[in-house]
Every structure is written in structure tokens, then in C-alpha cells.
Amino acid sequence: PAGAVAALNADLPALRPEELARVLDTASAFPRAFLSDAAGTGTTLLSAAPGQELLPRFGVGSRARHRASGAVELRPDGVDSVRQDVDTGEDLRAALALGVGPRTAAAAARLLIPGQ
């Protein structure tokens, strides 16, 4: 690609624009880079500099695959909203604790059973 590109997971309901900007700024220093999810096994963002292929390897265990593919693992502080994807009820509770929009909060209230 002529410009830098990034792939971002869609299941980041607590995403904060300023945190995403910080991750993208950090990623711009590397040919290819990724951010692991809060669980430490997946990937929430993968980026490639101009002229580099993105080479996505998303899915279960993607952190190890992205690292093995040569992408640099980013470790910026204070970007929890970009790392907190939602794969389980526990993940959703963690995202809710970070803060989500009103529609997500309303949907979560209907889905989650207290104490489970």
C-alpha cells in the first residue's frame, strides 16, 4: 500500500480515540506492529508502514502468530480501551468497567446475569 494501514478489531466497546491515536503513533515507528488483547493471547490492532504488507493472522492465539510473522509487539501504557476486546462475559464486564456508550451499556444490562 502507498500509505500506512491498520486493522482494528470491531469488538472494542470501550475504545477511546486518544488511546487509539497513541497506539497508532507508537506503531508508526515500525514496519509492522501489533497490540495484544487484554488477555495476552490475541491481537486487537495490526499495522503496516507504507510499502509493507499487513499480513494479518487474526484469530485464537494471534498474538504468537503476529510475533512469529515479524511484527513488533507494542507495549504502550494507558491504552486499556484498545486492548479490551470482548470474547466472553468477563471481557464484557471489564469493558463496562472502562466505560462504554449508552447503547452498549443498555444491551449489556439485558445480556449479563448478575453474579455470573
N, C-alpha and C positions, 0 to 999 in steps of 0.2 A: 504493500500500500504506500501511496505517496505521503500520507500523514500518519501520525501515531494513532493507534487503535486500542480499544479496551473492551473486554466483555465483562459484564457485571450481572451477577445473579439477580433474578427478579424477586426472590423471597427475602427481602431485607426491609421489613416494615418499619424499622426504627431509623432508617437511613437519614443522616444529617448531611446536607450539602457541603458544609465546611469540612467535615471529616473526609468525605469523598474527595474534595479538592486537595486535601493534604496527602491522601494516598496517591492520587494521580500525579501530584508534583514530585513525590518521592520516587514513583515509578519511572518518571521521565529521565532519570539518571542512568537507566539500564536498557540494554537492547530488548530484553523480555523480563517481565517481573510478575509476581502474583502475591495475593494476600490470602492467607489461610482463614478458614472459618473459626468461629469461637471454640468449636470442639477440637480443633487442631488436626483434623483429618481431611477436610475438604478444602475447597477454594471458593472465595466469593468474588474475586476480581483477578483477571489476567490481562496484561498489557503488552504491547509491542511497539517499539520505536519505529519511526519512518524507515521503510525498506526492509523491515523484519517481518517474518511470518508470525501470526499469532499462535498457531499450533495448539489449540485447546485440547485438554484432556479431562474435561469435567466429568463428574460422577462420583460414586463412592470411592474414597481413597485418592481423590485427585491431587491432594497436596503432594504426596510422594511422586506421583506421575509428573506433575509440573516441575518439581525439583529435578527429577531424573532427566527431563527434557532440556535442562539447561536454564530454565527461568530462575531468576533470583527471587528468593523469598523476602518480602518486605516485612519489616517489624516496627512500624511507626507506633508511637504511644498515642493514646487517646483517640482511637478510631473504632471503638467498640461497635458503633452503629453500622459500620461497613463490614464487620466480621460476624455479626449476629444474624445468621440466616435461620430459617425456620424449617426444620425437618421433623420435629416432634412437638408434643405438647409442652415439654420442658423448655424447648427452644422458644416457643411462643411466649411462655411466661417470662423468659429472660428478655425478649424483645419488648414486651409490655412494660417491664421494669425500666427499660431505657427510655421509653416514651414512644407512642405510635399516634397516628392520626385518629380522629373521632370515628371514622367508619371501621377501621381495623379494630379499634377498642370495642365497638359495639358488636362486631362479628365474633370477636374472641369471647366476649361475655356470654354469647349464645353457645359457643362451642366447648368451652372449658368447664369441667365439673370441679367445684371447689374441693381441695384436698386430694386431687388425683393428678 
